[in-house]
Amino acid sequence: MFLSLNNKSPFYQIVYFVNGKRTTVSTKKRILEEAEIELSKFQNPSSLPKEVTKPENSSQNRLSLAKFQTEYIDYVSPIKSRKYLESINLSFNQFISFCGNKNIEEINTLAIDKFITATFARTQRGAHQYYRTLKAAFNKAVQWDYISVNPFTKIKFPKLSKSYPAFITEDELLIIISSTPYQYLKDIFFVAFYTGLRLGELINMKWSWINFPQNHIVIKCSSDFLTKSKKDRIVPMAEKVRSILTNRFQSSQHNPDEFVFY
């Protein structure tokens, strides 16, 4: 019995053998010292997890959807946004509510097909989100050797009805501005309209992003903010945007790490 770490999981695995068959159990610990503590507990028969002490053919030996949901969330939390984590939880919760907290090995194409069809009839966009999110999660389950094949890859998702993006005109923007009591919101609306920046990018914008001599804004990733693509990008400033940001800059303390709109 020993610890092992591979690229299929961020956690140390306890490796042991049952009737000559290699078996692994996750310690759910990323740090070696903590994993060694779990290993010492595991070696004590009185503290063995129930799923290990049960016979191999017991359903408790397998991983339930809810447990897999927790492990998957733990894995992606450091690299995904809060909004995406909420999407993962929602997708799992909807799926579990529909088909029950089954072991992931028991999930077949029939169960998925019924779930997608029922959800699609209620909300096409929601069904598509659940499908994409769960498919990605089950791809990771394959990489972690929990299952051999991802059943979601066998499902052909129904075609979504195409809709054009909604845009407002400059006249409509002015109507919104005239009904907005706070100046900082008016500035955010103007900059959003003329740059196309996302809300997260706007509220996280710092003075160090703005290059007045070059007349552009550099959307920068940092330890506490990531763009959707996880890459920096440059956005040109229209004259109205430059005027708004110049006025705000002149009334600020010129701290490069200060947020622009607060």
MARLOVEX-46524 format. One record per residue (C-alpha): x, y, z; residue in one letter. Coordinates in Angstrom, 2 decimals, decimal comma, always signed. Layout:
// MARLOVEX-46524
ATOM      east     north        up   rest
ATOM         X         Y         Z      a
...
// end
This chain:
// MARLOVEX-46524
ATOM      east     north        up   rest
ATOM     +0,00     +0,00     +0,00      m
ATOM     +1,50     +3,31     -1,05      f
ATOM     +0,77     +6,84     -2,30      l
ATOM     +0,76     +7,76     -5,95      s
ATOM     +0,30    +11,01     -7,90      l
ATOM     -0,50    +11,22    -11,60      n
ATOM     -1,73    +13,75    -14,14      n
ATOM     -5,27    +12,37    -14,05      k
ATOM     -6,07    +13,86    -10,65      s
ATOM     -4,72    +16,71     -8,52      p
ATOM     -5,00    +14,54     -5,40      f
ATOM     -2,64    +11,87     -4,04      y
ATOM     -4,04     +8,36     -4,52      q
ATOM     -3,76     +5,46     -2,09      i
ATOM     -2,80     +2,38     -4,10      v
ATOM     -3,57     -1,08     -2,69      y
ATOM     -4,46     -4,51     -4,00      f
ATOM     -7,63     -6,58     -3,55      v
ATOM     -7,35    -10,21     -4,69      n
ATOM     -4,36     -9,21     -6,79      g
ATOM     -6,23     -6,35     -8,49      k
ATOM     -4,71     -2,88     -8,25      r
ATOM     -7,18     -0,47     -6,61      t
ATOM     -6,92     +3,23     -5,84      t
ATOM     -8,73     +5,58     -3,48      v
ATOM     -8,32     +9,35     -3,55      s
ATOM     -6,96    +11,00     -0,40      t
ATOM     -8,50    +14,27     -1,61      k
ATOM     -5,28    +15,91     -0,46      k
ATOM     -2,91    +17,86     -2,70      r
ATOM     -0,10    +18,19     -0,13      i
ATOM     +2,10    +15,13     +0,47      l
ATOM     +2,25    +15,52     +4,25      e
ATOM     -1,56    +15,63     +4,47      e
ATOM     -1,85    +12,65     +2,11      a
ATOM     +0,57    +10,65     +4,30      e
ATOM     -1,72    +11,29     +7,28      i
ATOM     -4,65     +9,91     +5,27      e
ATOM     -2,52     +6,91     +4,31      l
ATOM     -1,73     +6,18     +7,96      s
ATOM     -5,43     +6,33     +8,80      k
ATOM     -6,22     +4,10     +5,84      f
ATOM     -3,80     +1,44     +7,04      q
ATOM     -5,69     +1,26    +10,34      n
ATOM     -8,55     -1,24     +9,78      p
ATOM    -10,77     +0,59    +12,26      s
ATOM    -10,62     +3,77    +10,18      s
ATOM    -11,00     +2,26     +6,72      l
ATOM    -13,67     +4,02     +4,65      p
ATOM    -16,85     +1,99     +4,30      k
ATOM    -16,51     +1,82     +0,52      e
ATOM    -13,18     +0,02     +0,95      v
ATOM    -14,29     -2,51     +3,54      t
ATOM    -17,30     -3,52     +1,47      k
ATOM    -17,04     -6,31     -1,13      p
ATOM    -15,79     -5,29     -4,55      e
ATOM    -19,17     -5,74     -6,18      n
ATOM    -20,90     -3,45     -3,69      s
ATOM    -22,40     -0,25     -5,14      s
ATOM    -20,73     +1,67     -2,30      q
ATOM    -17,38     +0,92     -3,93      n
ATOM    -18,32     +3,22     -6,77      r
ATOM    -18,52     +6,99     -7,05      l
ATOM    -21,91     +8,70     -6,82      s
ATOM    -22,79    +11,71     -8,93      l
ATOM    -22,86    +13,94     -5,84      a
ATOM    -19,41    +12,80     -4,70      k
ATOM    -18,02    +13,23     -8,19      f
ATOM    -19,58    +16,71     -8,32      q
ATOM    -17,71    +17,67     -5,13      t
ATOM    -14,40    +16,28     -6,35      e
ATOM    -14,75    +17,91     -9,76      y
ATOM    -15,59    +21,28     -8,19      i
ATOM    -12,55    +21,00     -5,91      d
ATOM    -10,39    +20,31     -8,95      y
ATOM    -11,59    +23,19    -11,17      v
ATOM    -12,07    +25,81     -8,42      s
ATOM     -8,55    +27,30     -8,73      p
ATOM     -8,85    +27,79    -12,51      i
ATOM    -12,52    +28,61    -13,13      k
ATOM    -14,57    +31,71    -12,41      s
ATOM    -17,22    +31,86     -9,71      r
ATOM    -19,91    +32,09    -12,37      k
ATOM    -18,67    +28,94    -14,11      y
ATOM    -18,54    +27,05    -10,79      l
ATOM    -22,16    +28,03    -10,21      e
ATOM    -22,96    +26,67    -13,67      s
ATOM    -21,30    +23,35    -12,82      i
ATOM    -23,25    +23,02     -9,58      n
ATOM    -26,51    +23,90    -11,31      l
ATOM    -25,91    +21,34    -14,07      s
ATOM    -25,11    +18,54    -11,63      f
ATOM    -28,03    +19,43     -9,37      n
ATOM    -30,47    +19,42    -12,27      q
ATOM    -29,14    +16,08    -13,53      f
ATOM    -29,23    +14,47    -10,06      i
ATOM    -32,74    +15,80     -9,49      s
ATOM    -33,84    +14,19    -12,75      f
ATOM    -32,21    +10,77    -12,56      c
ATOM    -31,24    +10,40     -8,89      g
ATOM    -27,85    +10,26     -7,18      n
ATOM    -26,64     +7,25     -9,14      k
ATOM    -23,09     +5,97     -9,39      n
ATOM    -21,41     +7,53    -12,40      i
ATOM    -20,80     +4,05    -13,86      e
ATOM    -24,59     +3,59    -14,03      e
ATOM    -25,15     +6,70    -16,15      i
ATOM    -26,01     +5,60    -19,67      n
ATOM    -27,07     +7,28    -22,90      t
ATOM    -30,76     +6,57    -22,24      l
ATOM    -30,73     +8,51    -18,95      a
ATOM    -28,87    +11,40    -20,57      i
ATOM    -31,13    +11,43    -23,61      d
ATOM    -34,24    +11,60    -21,43      k
ATOM    -32,71    +14,38    -19,32      f
ATOM    -31,69    +16,47    -22,33      i
ATOM    -35,03    +15,97    -24,09      t
ATOM    -37,07    +16,90    -21,02      a
ATOM    -34,90    +19,93    -20,28      t
ATOM    -34,79    +21,04    -23,93      f
ATOM    -38,59    +21,18    -24,01      a
ATOM    -38,48    +23,60    -21,09      r
ATOM    -35,36    +25,66    -21,88      t
ATOM    -33,18    +25,13    -24,93      q
ATOM    -30,31    +27,30    -23,71      r
ATOM    -30,39    +25,71    -20,28      g
ATOM    -30,30    +22,21    -21,77      a
ATOM    -27,32    +23,18    -23,91      h
ATOM    -25,48    +24,59    -20,90      q
ATOM    -26,12    +21,45    -18,82      y
ATOM    -25,02    +19,21    -21,70      y
ATOM    -21,74    +21,07    -22,33      r
ATOM    -20,90    +21,35    -18,62      t
ATOM    -21,63    +17,71    -17,77      l
ATOM    -19,88    +16,46    -20,89      k
ATOM    -16,71    +18,30    -19,83      a
ATOM    -16,99    +16,89    -16,30      a
ATOM    -17,42    +13,32    -17,54      f
ATOM    -14,41    +13,76    -19,84      n
ATOM    -12,42    +14,34    -16,67      k
ATOM    -14,00    +11,25    -15,10      a
ATOM    -12,60     +9,24    -18,02      v
ATOM     -9,15    +10,77    -17,49      q
ATOM     -9,33     +9,86    -13,80      w
ATOM    -10,25     +6,25    -14,66      d
ATOM    -13,63     +6,45    -12,94      y
ATOM    -15,33     +5,41    -16,18      i
ATOM    -13,97     +4,04    -19,45      s
ATOM    -16,22     +5,96    -21,85      v
ATOM    -17,98     +9,31    -21,60      n
ATOM    -21,68     +8,56    -22,30      p
ATOM    -22,35    +12,23    -23,15      f
ATOM    -20,22    +11,91    -26,30      t
ATOM    -22,75     +9,44    -27,71      k
ATOM    -25,60    +11,94    -27,51      i
ATOM    -26,29    +14,25    -30,43      k
ATOM    -27,59    +17,49    -29,01      f
ATOM    -30,72    +18,95    -30,70      p
ATOM    -30,15    +21,98    -32,88      k
ATOM    -30,65    +25,31    -31,19      l
ATOM    -32,76    +27,96    -32,84      s
ATOM    -30,50    +30,77    -33,97      k
ATOM    -31,07    +34,26    -32,66      s
ATOM    -29,20    +37,44    -33,46      y
ATOM    -27,43    +39,31    -30,63      p
ATOM    -29,41    +42,18    -29,16      a
ATOM    -27,96    +45,66    -29,65      f
ATOM    -29,11    +49,04    -28,50      i
ATOM    -28,80    +52,19    -30,58      t
ATOM    -27,06    +55,36    -29,50      e
ATOM    -30,46    +57,01    -29,04      d
ATOM    -31,53    +54,16    -26,75      e
ATOM    -28,28    +54,57    -24,80      l
ATOM    -29,07    +58,24    -24,24      l
ATOM    -32,52    +57,32    -22,91      i
ATOM    -30,88    +54,91    -20,45      i
ATOM    -28,34    +57,56    -19,42      i
ATOM    -31,07    +60,16    -18,84      s
ATOM    -32,83    +57,75    -16,45      s
ATOM    -29,65    +56,90    -14,51      t
ATOM    -29,13    +58,97    -11,34      p
ATOM    -25,49    +58,07    -10,61      y
ATOM    -22,60    +59,47    -12,63      q
ATOM    -20,35    +56,44    -12,21      y
ATOM    -23,07    +54,24    -13,74      l
ATOM    -23,48    +56,67    -16,64      k
ATOM    -19,72    +56,42    -17,24      d
ATOM    -19,82    +52,62    -17,11      i
ATOM    -22,72    +52,53    -19,60      f
ATOM    -20,94    +54,88    -22,01      f
ATOM    -17,64    +52,98    -21,86      v
ATOM    -19,43    +49,64    -22,23      a
ATOM    -21,35    +50,87    -25,28      f
ATOM    -18,32    +52,26    -27,12      y
ATOM    -15,80    +49,53    -26,22      t
ATOM    -17,85    +46,33    -25,95      g
ATOM    -16,11    +45,44    -22,68      l
ATOM    -17,75    +42,79    -20,51      r
ATOM    -19,19    +43,76    -17,14      l
ATOM    -16,42    +41,92    -15,23      g
ATOM    -13,79    +43,77    -17,26      e
ATOM    -15,42    +47,13    -16,61      l
ATOM    -15,75    +46,80    -12,85      i
ATOM    -12,21    +45,38    -12,52      n
ATOM    -10,61    +48,03    -14,74      m
ATOM     -7,61    +49,77    -13,16      k
ATOM     -5,75    +52,89    -14,22      w
ATOM     -2,75    +50,75    -15,12      s
ATOM     -4,85    +49,27    -17,94      w
ATOM     -5,34    +52,62    -19,67      i
ATOM     -2,70    +53,90    -22,07      n
ATOM     -3,61    +57,51    -22,88      f
ATOM     -0,59    +58,17    -25,17      p
ATOM     -1,40    +55,10    -27,31      q
ATOM     -5,15    +55,73    -27,00      n
ATOM     -6,10    +52,19    -25,98      h
ATOM     -7,08    +50,02    -23,01      i
ATOM     -5,19    +46,81    -22,18      v
ATOM     -7,50    +44,30    -20,51      i
ATOM     -5,08    +42,52    -18,14      k
ATOM     -5,33    +39,21    -16,33      c
ATOM     -4,15    +39,06    -12,74      s
ATOM     -4,21    +36,77     -9,71      s
ATOM     -7,71    +37,99     -8,80      d
ATOM     -9,16    +38,60    -12,27      f
ATOM     -9,19    +36,58    -15,50      l
ATOM    -10,68    +37,49    -18,85      t
ATOM    -13,00    +34,97    -20,50      k
ATOM    -10,18    +33,85    -22,82      s
ATOM     -7,60    +34,05    -19,99      k
ATOM     -5,54    +36,29    -22,27      k
ATOM     -4,75    +40,01    -22,23      d
ATOM     -6,17    +42,02    -25,09      r
ATOM     -6,10    +45,59    -26,40      i
ATOM     -9,23    +47,68    -27,00      v
ATOM     -9,01    +51,08    -28,78      p
ATOM    -10,56    +54,11    -27,11      m
ATOM    -13,16    +56,13    -28,99      a
ATOM    -13,06    +59,89    -28,42      e
ATOM    -16,06    +59,80    -26,05      k
ATOM    -14,44    +57,01    -24,00      v
ATOM    -11,17    +58,91    -23,81      r
ATOM    -13,01    +62,03    -22,64      s
ATOM    -14,86    +60,14    -19,88      i
ATOM    -11,73    +58,37    -18,65      l
ATOM     -9,68    +61,57    -18,78      t
ATOM    -12,21    +63,36    -16,57      n
ATOM    -12,23    +60,48    -14,09      r
ATOM     -8,43    +60,33    -14,12      f
ATOM     -8,12    +64,04    -13,35      q
ATOM    -10,39    +63,63    -10,32      s
ATOM     -8,65    +60,46     -9,07      s
ATOM     -5,52    +59,98     -6,95      q
ATOM     -3,63    +58,58     -9,97      h
ATOM     -2,97    +55,27     -8,22      n
ATOM     -2,33    +52,69    -11,00      p
ATOM     -3,85    +49,92     -8,88      d
ATOM     -6,98    +51,93     -8,14      e
ATOM    -10,23    +50,90     -9,81      f
ATOM    -11,43    +53,33    -12,44      v
ATOM    -15,14    +53,46    -11,62      f
ATOM    -15,01    +53,37     -7,79      y
// end
